Amino acid sequence: MAFKAMKVSEKSQHHNNVVLVTGGSSGIGLATAKKFSNSNYTVGIIGRSGYRLELALKELGPQCFGIEADLSRPEAPAIIKKEVQRRALKCSVLVNNAGIYLPKTFAETTHAEWEQILQTNLLGPVRLTHDLLSELQGGAVIINVASTAGLRPIAGMAAYATSKAALISMTQILALELASKKIRVHAVCPGVVDTPIHWNGQEPNKKEKEKLLEQWASWHPLQTYGKPEDVAWAIYQLAQTEAHWMTGVVLPVDGGINLT
Ligand SMILES: NC(=O)c1ccc[n+]([C@@H]2O[C@H](COP(=O)([O-])OP(=O)(O)OC[C@H]3O[C@@H](n4cnc5c(N)ncnc54)[C@H](OP(=O)(O)O)[C@@H]3O)[C@@H](O)[C@H]2O)c1
């Protein structure tokens, strides 16, 4: 289901272009959508829950819209492409951000969980990017949200880290293959960021959360955990035309945790 178009602001500097943010209804994706929306970009946010999309749209400018689609399903790109074409928009920035987390070792992870993680975190971005290539403008930018877990082996998150390592590899291959079209491709690799991804629907109470945040902060050399806005800022900067000579960047945004 797609949400009704709202009036595109006359003042919009970027109204012919659209920034698509998968997982734009929460956490890093929502902060990214806000960052672009506040700079007058038209932002399309994608997620499974229409309710969460509606809540998120209340925080974005009137030029923004939502598309309900499950990226773990092969039919999702067609739904998204149809909506972009219906609105006669060209995509200037694609942020492949939607993802799920699974803190399990290799032995603990079932076949079904491997399937779910790879379908969402890897094949979701693969299929969407592939099918949107024709909708991208020259000079477009694709930004994949990976993780420091994809940069080096970390025990205890086998399927998740594998999905992110593969996403980083896809980013670099795509950067090479799309360079002649002047399409730039990057990956950002966040450290631990305070978002609902960690709670699996069950947020801890205030005291437990404070303890956890303190622990997360201590893992990072800069002694702070990440906020969604920290990652959104990096994504926004990589997408700017001033960064036109940068492609294939794999950027840790991680308080230095990748150095430990
Ligand atoms: N938070 C961290 O510490 C951290 C660290 C490193 C990397 N990351 C990465 O950052 C990205 C964003 O994570 P977050 O922490 O901001 O998580 P989050 O707050 O849980 O947000 C995840 C977003 O993805 C959407 N989503 C999940 N599965 C989807 C699917 N199958 N189809 C469409 N949308 C889907 C969710 O909406 P619906 O549930 O409504 O679909 C939601 O909007 C993820 O790729 C994650 O791996 C996060």
PDBQT file of the ligand as one rigid body, heavy atoms in Angstrom, charges set to zero:
ROOT
HETATM    1  N1  LIG A 301      21.475   0.086  15.719  1.00  0.00    +0.000 N 
HETATM    2  C1  LIG A 301      22.707  -0.398  15.602  1.00  0.00    +0.000 C 
HETATM    3  O1  LIG A 301      23.446  -0.556  16.605  1.00  0.00    +0.000 OA
HETATM    4  C2  LIG A 301      23.262  -0.724  14.247  1.00  0.00    +0.000 A 
HETATM    5  C3  LIG A 301      24.643  -0.977  14.129  1.00  0.00    +0.000 A 
HETATM    6  C4  LIG A 301      25.177  -1.279  12.897  1.00  0.00    +0.000 A 
HETATM    7  C5  LIG A 301      24.352  -1.362  11.795  1.00  0.00    +0.000 A 
HETATM    8  N2  LIG A 301      23.010  -1.133  11.922  1.00  0.00    +0.000 N 
HETATM    9  C6  LIG A 301      22.185  -1.252  10.722  1.00  0.00    +0.000 C 
HETATM   10  O2  LIG A 301      21.440  -0.075  10.533  1.00  0.00    +0.000 OA
HETATM   11  C7  LIG A 301      20.251  -0.363   9.812  1.00  0.00    +0.000 C 
HETATM   12  C8  LIG A 301      19.060   0.293  10.494  1.00  0.00    +0.000 C 
HETATM   13  O3  LIG A 301      18.933  -0.281  11.775  1.00  0.00    +0.000 OA
HETATM   14  P1  LIG A 301      18.286   0.464  13.023  1.00  0.00    +0.000 P 
HETATM   15  O4  LIG A 301      19.190   0.181  14.156  1.00  0.00    +0.000 OA
HETATM   16  O5  LIG A 301      17.930   1.862  12.687  1.00  0.00    +0.000 OA
HETATM   17  O6  LIG A 301      16.992  -0.471  13.222  1.00  0.00    +0.000 OA
HETATM   18  P2  LIG A 301      15.459  -0.194  13.544  1.00  0.00    +0.000 P 
HETATM   19  O7  LIG A 301      15.283   1.020  14.365  1.00  0.00    +0.000 OA
HETATM   20  O8  LIG A 301      14.951  -1.495  14.054  1.00  0.00    +0.000 OA
HETATM   21  O9  LIG A 301      14.834   0.081  12.096  1.00  0.00    +0.000 OA
HETATM   22  C9  LIG A 301      14.769  -0.909  11.130  1.00  0.00    +0.000 C 
HETATM   23  C10 LIG A 301      13.913  -0.401   9.990  1.00  0.00    +0.000 C 
HETATM   24  O10 LIG A 301      13.914  -1.383   8.956  1.00  0.00    +0.000 OA
HETATM   25  C11 LIG A 301      12.566  -1.713   8.604  1.00  0.00    +0.000 C 
HETATM   26  N3  LIG A 301      12.559  -3.109   8.170  1.00  0.00    +0.000 N 
HETATM   27  C12 LIG A 301      13.020  -4.200   8.833  1.00  0.00    +0.000 A 
HETATM   28  N4  LIG A 301      12.830  -5.299   8.098  1.00  0.00    +0.000 NA
HETATM   29  C13 LIG A 301      12.248  -4.899   6.937  1.00  0.00    +0.000 A 
HETATM   30  C14 LIG A 301      11.785  -5.578   5.779  1.00  0.00    +0.000 A 
HETATM   31  N5  LIG A 301      11.859  -6.910   5.647  1.00  0.00    +0.000 N 
HETATM   32  N6  LIG A 301      11.242  -4.860   4.783  1.00  0.00    +0.000 NA
HETATM   33  C15 LIG A 301      11.139  -3.509   4.878  1.00  0.00    +0.000 A 
HETATM   34  N7  LIG A 301      11.557  -2.814   5.954  1.00  0.00    +0.000 NA
HETATM   35  C16 LIG A 301      12.087  -3.505   6.969  1.00  0.00    +0.000 A 
HETATM   36  C17 LIG A 301      11.771  -1.444   9.880  1.00  0.00    +0.000 C 
HETATM   37  O11 LIG A 301      10.415  -1.179   9.639  1.00  0.00    +0.000 OA
HETATM   38  P3  LIG A 301       9.278  -2.345   9.745  1.00  0.00    +0.000 P 
HETATM   39  O12 LIG A 301       9.624  -3.151  10.971  1.00  0.00    +0.000 OA
HETATM   40  O13 LIG A 301       7.980  -1.641   9.817  1.00  0.00    +0.000 OA
HETATM   41  O14 LIG A 301       9.449  -3.127   8.499  1.00  0.00    +0.000 OA
HETATM   42  C18 LIG A 301      12.456  -0.188  10.387  1.00  0.00    +0.000 C 
HETATM   43  O15 LIG A 301      11.966   0.948   9.700  1.00  0.00    +0.000 OA
HETATM   44  C19 LIG A 301      20.160  -1.892   9.748  1.00  0.00    +0.000 C 
HETATM   45  O16 LIG A 301      20.566  -2.338   8.477  1.00  0.00    +0.000 OA
HETATM   46  C20 LIG A 301      21.137  -2.340  10.811  1.00  0.00    +0.000 C 
HETATM   47  O17 LIG A 301      21.676  -3.619  10.544  1.00  0.00    +0.000 OA
HETATM   48  C21 LIG A 301      22.452  -0.818  13.120  1.00  0.00    +0.000 A 
ENDROOT
TORSDOF 0
